[in-house]
Amino acid sequence: VEIGESVRGEDVYIIQSGCGEINDNLMELLIMINACKIASSSRVTAVIPCFPYARQDKKDKSRAPISAKLVANMLSVAGADHIITMDLHASQIQGFFDIPVDNLYAEPAVLQWIRENIAEWKNCIIVSPDAGGAKRVTSIADRLNVEFALIHKERKKANEVDRMVLVGDVKDRVAILVDDMADTCGTICHAADKLLSAGATKVYAILTHGIFSGPAISRINNAAFEAVVVTNTIPQEDKMKHCTKIQVIDISMILAEAIRRTHNGESVSYLFSHVPL
């Protein structure tokens, strides 16, 4: 890596999302941070819309790594002074860093999308496909003034779901599944079937990070979703060609405003509840 112009004394922002060839992208980010740092930039901020390895935030079995902490250490050692990310899989990851972390939320953009694109949103129900997302769905349901439901799932092993139990009444309502990320989409496709068999009229899925690995696209094509809405924290152009149900919420404005506010020393917390105009 060679930085093409002088960054001495500058406030540098490096934007790199954790997707695609994730390890290459992470390594590139670390090298760029270091290159800017030793070229005497005053501050280096890593803007990481989708934080790599965020799901490995605890030892879920013996002898497992805590990769999210390792990534945090590597970013700090490379010389990052500040991190801007979006919808971390677990908010506690902020505590893995000793530098400031701004964890932005896609929620305001999601609320805006629901109000603009789902005609019958006043009679909808927000559903979390697992207990972990309960906080996320209650927050959205409160702000739309609608009800919420949960799906309790039991996993036998990673990436495979064993059985699901729906808690809440979705009969004759539009169900909106909300989650922070969809990887192989096994969970949300199971959840959609569960909701339809419980009497939901339509099912939408809204996900912040659409990773869509392995069989995800064919699963979505076969599932009964009206639409699967993701943000562009991960580029979705290729996926949209293979799946007409995928729609994208553009969150570049939120990141842009966060960068502007950080650079000018203004409060970023306004973005937790508002979409920048």
C-alpha positions as CSV (number, residue, x, y, z in Angstrom):
1,V,0.0,0.0,0.0
2,E,1.2,3.5,-0.8
3,I,-0.8,6.6,0.2
4,G,-1.1,8.8,-2.9
5,E,-0.8,12.2,-1.2
6,S,0.4,13.8,1.9
7,V,-1.6,12.9,5.1
8,R,0.7,14.7,7.5
9,G,-1.4,16.3,10.3
10,E,-4.7,15.3,8.6
11,D,-7.8,13.6,10.1
12,V,-7.9,10.4,8.0
13,Y,-11.0,8.2,7.5
14,I,-10.5,4.7,6.0
15,I,-13.6,2.9,4.9
16,Q,-13.5,-0.8,4.6
17,S,-16.4,-3.2,5.2
18,G,-15.8,-6.8,6.5
19,C,-17.2,-8.7,3.6
20,G,-16.3,-10.7,0.5
21,E,-12.7,-11.8,0.8
22,I,-12.9,-10.8,4.5
23,N,-9.3,-11.7,5.5
24,D,-7.8,-9.8,2.6
25,N,-10.0,-6.8,3.3
26,L,-9.1,-6.8,7.0
27,M,-5.4,-7.1,6.2
28,E,-5.7,-4.3,3.7
29,L,-7.4,-2.1,6.3
30,L,-4.7,-2.8,8.9
31,I,-1.9,-2.0,6.5
32,M,-3.6,1.2,5.4
33,I,-4.2,2.4,9.0
34,N,-0.5,1.7,9.7
35,A,0.6,3.5,6.5
36,C,-1.4,6.6,7.5
37,K,-0.2,6.4,11.1
38,I,3.5,6.4,10.2
39,A,3.0,9.0,7.6
40,S,2.2,11.4,10.6
41,S,-1.5,11.7,10.2
42,S,-3.0,13.3,13.3
43,R,-5.9,10.8,13.7
44,V,-6.9,7.7,11.9
45,T,-10.5,6.6,12.0
46,A,-11.5,3.2,10.6
47,V,-15.1,3.2,9.2
48,I,-16.1,-0.5,9.3
49,P,-19.8,-0.8,8.3
50,C,-19.9,-4.5,8.9
51,F,-17.4,-5.5,11.7
52,P,-15.5,-8.7,10.7
53,Y,-15.7,-11.7,13.0
54,A,-18.3,-9.9,15.2
55,R,-20.3,-13.2,15.8
56,Q,-17.3,-14.8,17.6
57,D,-17.5,-12.5,20.6
58,K,-17.4,-15.2,23.3
59,K,-16.1,-18.7,23.8
60,D,-19.1,-20.7,22.9
61,K,-17.3,-24.0,23.5
62,S,-14.0,-25.0,25.0
63,R,-10.8,-24.1,23.0
64,A,-12.7,-21.7,20.8
65,P,-11.1,-18.3,19.9
66,I,-12.7,-14.9,20.7
67,S,-12.0,-13.6,17.2
68,A,-13.8,-10.2,17.6
69,K,-11.4,-9.3,20.5
70,L,-8.5,-10.3,18.3
71,V,-9.7,-8.1,15.5
72,A,-10.1,-5.2,18.0
73,N,-6.5,-5.7,19.3
74,M,-5.2,-5.8,15.7
75,L,-7.0,-2.5,14.8
76,S,-5.6,-0.9,17.9
77,V,-2.0,-2.1,17.3
78,A,-2.2,-1.0,13.7
79,G,-2.8,2.5,15.0
80,A,-6.5,3.2,14.7
81,D,-7.6,6.1,17.0
82,H,-11.3,5.7,16.5
83,I,-13.8,3.1,15.1
84,I,-17.1,3.8,13.4
85,T,-19.2,0.7,12.8
86,M,-22.9,-0.2,12.4
87,D,-25.2,-2.6,14.2
88,L,-22.5,-4.7,16.0
89,H,-23.7,-8.3,16.5
90,A,-23.2,-7.6,20.3
91,S,-22.8,-4.1,21.6
92,Q,-20.3,-5.3,24.2
93,I,-17.7,-5.6,21.4
94,Q,-17.3,-1.8,22.0
95,G,-15.7,-2.8,25.3
96,F,-13.0,-4.9,23.5
97,F,-11.4,-1.6,22.5
98,D,-9.6,1.0,24.6
99,I,-10.3,3.6,21.8
100,P,-13.6,5.3,21.2
101,V,-16.1,3.2,19.2
102,D,-19.2,4.7,17.6
103,N,-21.8,1.9,17.0
104,L,-24.4,3.5,14.6
105,Y,-27.8,2.0,14.2
106,A,-29.7,1.2,11.0
107,E,-33.0,1.4,13.0
108,P,-34.0,5.0,12.0
109,A,-33.5,4.0,8.3
110,V,-35.5,0.8,8.9
111,L,-38.4,2.7,10.4
112,Q,-38.4,5.1,7.5
113,W,-38.4,2.2,5.0
114,I,-41.3,0.5,6.8
115,R,-43.4,3.7,6.8
116,E,-42.7,4.4,3.2
117,N,-42.9,0.9,1.6
118,I,-45.4,-1.1,3.7
119,A,-48.9,0.3,3.1
120,E,-50.5,-1.6,6.0
121,W,-47.7,-1.0,8.5
122,K,-50.1,0.2,11.2
123,N,-51.4,-3.4,11.4
124,C,-48.0,-5.1,11.3
125,I,-46.2,-7.1,13.9
126,I,-42.4,-7.0,14.3
127,V,-40.9,-10.4,14.9
128,S,-37.4,-11.4,16.1
129,P,-36.2,-14.7,14.7
130,D,-34.3,-15.4,17.9
131,A,-34.4,-14.3,21.6
132,G,-31.1,-12.3,21.2
133,G,-32.8,-9.7,19.0
134,A,-35.6,-9.1,21.5
135,K,-34.3,-5.6,22.4
136,R,-34.0,-4.6,18.7
137,V,-37.6,-5.6,17.9
138,T,-39.2,-4.1,21.0
139,S,-37.4,-0.8,20.2
140,I,-38.8,-0.8,16.6
141,A,-42.3,-1.9,17.7
142,D,-42.5,0.8,20.4
143,R,-41.5,3.5,17.9
144,L,-44.1,2.3,15.3
145,N,-46.6,1.7,18.1
146,V,-47.3,-1.9,17.1
147,E,-46.9,-5.3,18.7
148,F,-44.0,-7.7,18.6
149,A,-43.4,-11.4,18.7
150,L,-40.4,-13.7,19.3
151,I,-39.3,-17.0,17.9
152,H,-37.4,-19.2,20.2
153,K,-35.0,-21.5,18.4
154,E,-32.8,-24.3,19.7
155,R,-29.6,-25.0,17.8
156,K,-27.9,-28.4,17.9
157,K,-24.8,-27.1,16.2
158,A,-23.7,-23.8,14.5
159,N,-25.6,-22.7,11.4
160,E,-28.3,-25.4,11.8
161,V,-31.5,-24.8,13.6
162,D,-33.3,-27.6,15.3
163,R,-36.8,-26.5,16.4
164,M,-38.7,-23.2,16.6
165,V,-41.4,-21.9,18.9
166,L,-43.4,-18.7,18.1
167,V,-44.3,-16.5,21.1
168,G,-46.9,-14.0,20.2
169,D,-50.0,-13.6,17.9
170,V,-49.4,-12.9,14.2
171,K,-52.8,-14.0,12.8
172,D,-54.1,-11.8,10.0
173,R,-51.2,-9.4,10.3
174,V,-48.2,-8.4,8.1
175,A,-45.1,-9.9,9.9
176,I,-41.8,-8.1,9.6
177,L,-38.8,-10.1,10.7
178,V,-36.0,-8.0,11.9
179,D,-32.4,-9.1,12.6
180,D,-28.9,-7.7,12.5
181,M,-27.5,-10.1,10.0
182,A,-28.4,-13.0,7.7
183,D,-25.7,-15.4,6.7
184,T,-27.0,-18.7,5.3
185,C,-30.6,-17.5,5.8
186,G,-31.7,-20.9,7.4
187,T,-33.2,-19.1,10.4
188,I,-35.2,-16.5,8.6
189,C,-36.5,-18.9,6.0
190,H,-37.6,-21.3,8.8
191,A,-39.1,-18.3,10.6
192,A,-41.0,-17.2,7.6
193,D,-42.6,-20.6,7.2
194,K,-43.5,-20.6,10.9
195,L,-45.1,-17.2,10.6
196,L,-47.2,-18.1,7.5
197,S,-48.4,-21.3,9.1
198,A,-49.4,-19.3,12.2
199,G,-51.6,-17.1,10.0
200,A,-49.5,-14.1,9.0
201,T,-50.8,-12.5,5.7
202,K,-47.4,-11.4,4.4
203,V,-43.8,-11.7,5.6
204,Y,-41.1,-9.2,5.1
205,A,-37.5,-9.5,6.4
206,I,-35.3,-6.5,7.3
207,L,-31.7,-7.3,8.0
208,T,-28.8,-4.8,8.5
209,H,-26.0,-7.0,7.2
210,G,-26.9,-9.3,4.3
211,I,-23.9,-11.7,4.1
212,F,-25.9,-14.3,2.1
213,S,-23.3,-17.0,2.0
214,G,-23.7,-20.6,0.6
215,P,-27.3,-21.5,-0.1
216,A,-28.8,-18.2,1.0
217,I,-30.0,-16.8,-2.3
218,S,-31.7,-20.1,-3.4
219,R,-33.4,-20.3,0.0
220,I,-34.7,-16.7,-0.3
221,N,-36.0,-17.4,-3.8
222,N,-37.8,-20.5,-2.6
223,A,-39.2,-18.8,0.6
224,A,-42.5,-16.9,0.8
225,F,-41.0,-13.4,1.5
226,E,-42.6,-10.3,-0.1
227,A,-39.2,-8.7,0.2
228,V,-35.9,-9.2,1.9
229,V,-34.6,-5.7,2.8
230,V,-30.9,-5.2,3.6
231,T,-28.6,-2.2,4.0
232,N,-25.6,-1.7,1.8
233,T,-23.1,-2.1,4.7
234,I,-22.1,-5.0,2.4
235,P,-22.4,-4.4,-1.4
236,Q,-25.5,-6.2,-2.8
237,E,-25.4,-5.5,-6.5
238,D,-24.4,-9.1,-7.5
239,K,-27.0,-10.6,-5.1
240,M,-29.8,-8.5,-6.4
241,K,-29.2,-9.8,-10.0
242,H,-29.8,-13.4,-8.7
243,C,-32.7,-12.5,-6.4
244,T,-35.5,-10.1,-7.2
245,K,-36.8,-10.1,-3.6
246,I,-33.7,-8.3,-2.2
247,Q,-34.2,-4.6,-1.7
248,V,-31.5,-2.2,-0.4
249,I,-31.7,0.6,2.1
250,D,-28.8,3.0,1.5
251,I,-27.0,3.9,4.7
252,S,-24.2,5.9,3.2
253,M,-25.8,9.1,4.4
254,I,-25.7,7.9,8.0
255,L,-22.0,7.1,7.8
256,A,-21.3,10.4,5.9
257,E,-23.0,12.4,8.6
258,A,-21.2,10.4,11.4
259,I,-17.8,11.2,9.7
260,R,-18.8,14.9,9.4
261,R,-19.9,15.1,13.0
262,T,-16.8,13.3,14.3
263,H,-14.5,15.5,12.2
264,N,-16.2,18.7,13.5
265,G,-16.4,17.5,17.1
266,E,-20.2,17.4,17.2
267,S,-22.4,14.8,18.9
268,V,-23.1,11.7,17.0
269,S,-26.0,10.5,19.2
270,Y,-28.5,12.4,17.1
271,L,-28.0,9.7,14.5
272,F,-29.3,7.0,16.9
273,S,-32.8,8.2,16.5
274,H,-32.9,10.3,13.2
275,V,-32.0,9.7,9.6
276,P,-29.9,12.6,8.3
277,L,-31.7,14.6,5.7
